[in-house]
């Protein structure tokens, strides 16, 4: 089951992110740039799906250059110790594959690795508006629905949300 829309592959047509994004962004908050407001998609397949299903012209990317950390906890007789280690290439490959597995399951193209992904927000739209519209669009589906069953409703909700903005 592939993406049957007439829209071009949004990953391939993504514009460069305008300017320098912050090193760390508040999850699901707007980032102000000279070219408008954006939100950063997480590394999850869900956010990748939302970014892909919106108008392809809203997607932007920038190469990922940050060094991520992984929290490690050790609990033994000496107690509990927490420390951080750099995320390895293997760790990143697992993260990317999980997101791409989800995208394949819903019939969308895989997201290229090595980038931070952003979606432009119209001036009057918030990430919460996106989340609420998507939740409303899929609330009628059974709790055990396959994620691919939600794609048409999510695509329609995002099209309505972005139309005319």
N, C-alpha and C positions, 0 to 999 in steps of 0.2 A: 504494500500500500504506500505509494509515493505521494509527494506533494503534487496535486493535480491542478493547482491554481495557475492562472496565466501570468502571475507576477514573476519577475525575475528572481533568481536566487538572492535573497537579501544578504547572505553572508558575502557573496561576491561583489555586490553593489554598494556595500557599506562605505560611507564616506570616512575620511580621517576625522578623528575627534578634534574639534576646534580648540586648540590651545593645549595647555598642560592640565590634566585632571589632578585633583588632590591625591596625595600618596595613599591616604585612607579615606574612604567615604562612609558616611553614615548610611547604613543599609536602607534603601528605599527612600532616600531624600534627594531633593533636586540639587543639581550642580549648576551653578550659574556660569555661563561663558559669554564671550562677546557675540556669539551666534545664536544664543538662546539657552534654554534650560534643558538639562539632560538628567537621566537617572542611570546609575550603573547596574547592569544586570549581574546577578550573582553567578557563580560558577555552576549553578544547578541547571539541570535540563528543563525544569519548569520555567525559570526566567528566560532561558534561551528560546523556548517555545514562544513565550509572550513577545519577546523582541522580534522573532522571526515573523510571527503572524500579523503584527502591526504593519502599517505601510512601510515597504522597504526603504523609502527615503528617510525614515526616522532613525535608522540604525547607523551607528558610527563605531569605529574601533581605533585602538591605539596599541602598539606592541606592549606586551606585559614586560616590565623591567624591574618590578618590585621583587624583593627576596621575602617570600612568605615563611612564617614560622609554624611549627607544629608543637602543640602543647603535649608534654609527656608527663605522666604521673607514675611514680613508683611508690608502692605501699609494701612495706616489709616490717620486720621487727623494730627497726630504727624509727618507724613512723611513716609519714607521707611526705614525699618530696615532689615538687613540681618544677619543671624546667622546660626550656624551649630549644628546639633544634631546627635548623633550616629544612624546609620542605625539599625533598629529593625529586629528581626527575621521574623516578618511579611513582612517587606519591602523586605528582602532577598528572602523569599518564593515567593513573587510576581515576582521578577526578574528571579528566577530560573524557575518558571512555564511559564513565557513568552518565555524564550529560549527553554524550552522543548516542548511547544506548537508548536513553529516553527519547531523544529526537527520532531515531530510527523507528522506535515502537509507535510513535504517533504519525509516522509517514512524512517526516520533514528531513531536509538535508542535514548532514553533520556540520557542526560548527568548527571552523578551523581553530587549531590550538595556537597558543602563543600570543593571544590578544586579550585586552580588556574590552568589553562590549558595553555600549551605551545606547540609550534610546532617547531621542529628542521628545520633549514634552511641550505641547502647546502652552501658551502663557497661562491659560486658565485651568490647566489640568494638573493633577497631582498623581503620584504613584498610588496613593490610596484610592483615587478614582478608578485607576486601572484595575486594582485588586478587587474593588467592589463590583465593577462591571463584569469582570470575569466570574466572580462568585455568583452573581445574580444569573449569569448566562448558563451556568452549569448546575444550578441548585436542583433542577428537575431530574437530573440523571441519577440512576441508582448509586448508592454508596460504593458498590463494588464494580462500577463501570471501568472499562479499559480506557486509559487516557486518550487513545485515538478517537473514542466516541465523543470526546469533549471538543475536539479541534474545530468542527464546523461552527459550534455555538460560540467558542472563544473568538474565532476569526470574525464572525458577524458582530460580536460585541465590540471588538477593537475597531472594526471598520466604522461602526456607528459612532464610537467615541472620538475617533480621529477625523471623521468626515467634516469638511468645512472649517477645519481649524488650521 
